[in-house]
Amino acid sequence: MSKRWHQHSLIEIITMSSLKIRSNSFTYIVITTLVFTLSLLLSNAAFSKDRVYILAGQSNMMGKGKTHQLPAYLKRQPHNVEFYYQGRKRQLAKFSHFGPEVSFAHEIARRFPHDKHIIIKHVATGTSISQWLPGSPLFNGLLRQRGFIKVAANAESLAQKIANKQVEAIIWMQGEKDARSVSNANRYETNLKRFIMGVRRQLDSPRSVFIMGQVNPEDPAFHMLDTVKKAQVNTQRALPRVKLVFTEDLSKIYDHVHYDTQGQIELGKRFAQAYAR
């Protein structure tokens, strides 16, 4: 019989016992509390697998969405999601501003309800991709995020342990800074490919999906935008398991660069939908 059947049967037995002794109110309360606690513990133990995601990039990954403008359901964290940011385990939607992680978490939790989702966010505003290349402080900091990934206690072999530590997807929102510089933009495709291959290799996750958001600041200062956008398209075509998320219709704040609350909500959903396809 399955593990889930045993868990549900145990809860059912305890529940039936509590009904039989309902006349004893104190005992009934104790057993009812035990059933509730056991249900929570067993539901956590019954996750089919751990899915690990790293969200990285610059200011549009950090996010300018206003938390107080979120609908109520997005202020509640799904039970099967863990969120890590700035080196610590955090609650979603508890800062004054948010990025795509909030709606990403809700969408991915809804699509894969029986799995545990570990979301790790690592960002640095105003950075060019050259600052994220292998060997750089930002790249090494990203690799350290692996410390949040716990190997399943019931892993039966070394191969399974390695699989449990692998990152399912790297979500990337970066490129605006490079669109302001001729030299940076002209090197963007080469550097992006180098970053993707390096991060997959160093995270021991060669089959991870790399999902990037299309850059689209609406300001003349980003005069090399077309070059960076072309580099994103070329990289998607050249490397396996690379996906590009359309963003040109997302709403922005007054600076025409950063996505507003609704823009960030939609961006997170699109990242999750790209992963699920």
Secondary structure, DSSP 8 states (H G I E B T S, - for coil): --HHHHHHHHHHHHHHHHHHTTTSHHHHHHHHHHHHHHHHHHHHHT-S-EEEEEEEESHHHH--EEGGGS-GGGGS--TTEEEEETTEEE-TT-SSEE-THHHHHHHHHHHSTTSEEEEEEEE-TT--GGGGSTTSHHHHHHHHGGGG----TT--SHHHHHHHHS-SEEEEE--TGGGG-HHHHHTHHHHHHHHHHHHHHHTT-TT-EEEEE-----STT-TTHHHHHHHHHHHHHHSTTEEEE--TT--B-TTSSSB-HHHHHHHHHHHHHHHH-
